[in-house]
Amino acid sequence: MIIYNVTIKVEADAADSWVEWMKGEHMPEVLALGLFTDCRLSRLLEQDELEGITYAAQYFCDSMTEYNTYIDKHAEGMRDKSFKRFGGKFVAFRTVMEVI
C-alpha cells in the first residue's frame, strides 16, 4: 500500500473554511478519480501555531501505478484549484510512503 501524504500549514484565519473545503469538496473529488481507496485528514498536535495550523492529508492507494497516474494526470489541476481558492493562505509539502 502507498500513502501519499500532504502536510499543509494553513493560516489561522483561513483554517476553518479550508478544513470544510477539504472534507466537503477536495478530498471527495480526489477519491472520485478512482485511484485512491481511502483518505484521511489529521491535525498535527503539539505544534507551534503562531504561523498557522498544520494538517496532514493522507491518500491511500494500492500501488505506485495509481499514485503516478494521479501525479501525471490530476495533481496539477487539483493544486491549481487549491491556490485559486486559498491563494497564499497555505504552504504544502508532499511525501510518498510505502506500508511495509
C-alpha positions as CSV (number, residue, x, y, z in Angstrom):
1,M,0.0,0.0,0.0
2,I,1.2,3.5,-0.8
3,I,0.4,6.6,1.2
4,Y,0.5,10.0,-0.5
5,N,0.9,12.4,2.4
6,V,0.4,16.2,2.0
7,T,1.5,18.2,5.0
8,I,-0.2,21.7,4.9
9,K,0.3,24.7,7.2
10,V,-2.8,26.9,6.9
11,E,-3.1,30.5,8.2
12,A,-5.3,30.5,11.3
13,D,-7.9,32.9,9.7
14,A,-8.5,30.5,6.8
15,A,-8.2,27.2,8.7
16,D,-11.9,26.5,9.4
17,S,-13.0,27.2,5.8
18,W,-10.0,25.3,4.5
19,V,-10.9,22.2,6.6
20,E,-14.6,22.4,5.4
21,W,-13.4,22.6,1.8
22,M,-11.0,19.7,2.2
23,K,-13.6,17.4,3.8
24,G,-16.5,18.5,1.7
25,E,-15.1,19.1,-1.7
26,H,-11.4,18.4,-2.4
27,M,-10.9,15.0,-0.8
28,P,-14.1,13.6,-2.2
29,E,-13.1,14.9,-5.6
30,V,-9.7,13.1,-5.3
31,L,-11.4,9.9,-4.2
32,A,-13.9,10.1,-7.1
33,L,-11.0,9.8,-9.5
34,G,-10.9,6.1,-8.6
35,L,-7.1,5.9,-8.0
36,F,-7.1,6.1,-4.1
37,T,-9.0,3.7,-1.9
38,D,-9.3,6.0,1.1
39,C,-8.2,9.2,2.6
40,R,-7.9,10.9,6.0
41,L,-7.3,14.4,7.3
42,S,-5.5,14.9,10.6
43,R,-4.4,18.0,12.6
44,L,-0.9,17.8,14.0
45,L,-0.8,18.4,17.7
46,E,1.9,19.9,19.8
47,Q,2.9,22.3,17.0
48,D,3.7,25.9,17.2
49,E,0.6,27.5,15.7
50,L,1.8,31.1,15.6
51,E,2.2,31.0,11.8
52,G,-0.7,28.7,11.1
53,I,-2.3,25.3,11.9
54,T,-0.7,22.2,10.5
55,Y,-2.6,19.3,8.9
56,A,-1.8,16.1,7.2
57,A,-4.0,14.9,4.3
58,Q,-3.3,11.2,3.5
59,Y,-4.5,9.4,0.4
60,F,-4.1,5.6,0.2
61,C,-3.7,3.6,-3.0
62,D,-2.7,0.0,-3.8
63,S,0.5,0.7,-5.8
64,M,2.8,3.3,-7.3
65,T,0.9,2.9,-10.6
66,E,-2.2,4.6,-9.2
67,Y,-0.1,7.3,-7.4
68,N,1.9,8.0,-10.6
69,T,-1.4,8.3,-12.6
70,Y,-2.7,10.8,-10.1
71,I,0.6,12.8,-10.3
72,D,0.8,12.7,-14.1
73,K,-2.8,13.4,-14.9
74,H,-4.6,15.1,-12.0
75,A,-2.2,16.6,-9.4
76,E,-1.5,19.9,-11.2
77,G,-5.2,20.6,-11.7
78,M,-6.1,19.8,-8.1
79,R,-3.2,22.1,-6.8
80,D,-4.5,24.9,-9.1
81,K,-7.9,24.6,-7.5
82,S,-6.4,24.9,-4.1
83,F,-4.4,28.0,-5.0
84,K,-7.4,29.6,-6.7
85,R,-9.5,29.1,-3.6
86,F,-6.9,29.9,-0.8
87,G,-4.1,31.7,-2.6
88,G,-1.2,32.3,-0.3
89,K,-3.0,31.2,2.9
90,F,-1.2,27.9,3.0
91,V,2.0,26.1,2.2
92,A,2.3,22.4,1.5
93,F,4.9,19.7,1.2
94,R,4.4,16.2,-0.1
95,T,5.8,12.8,0.7
96,V,5.1,9.3,-0.6
97,M,5.4,6.3,1.8
98,E,5.1,2.6,1.4
99,V,3.5,0.5,4.1
100,I,5.8,-2.4,5.0
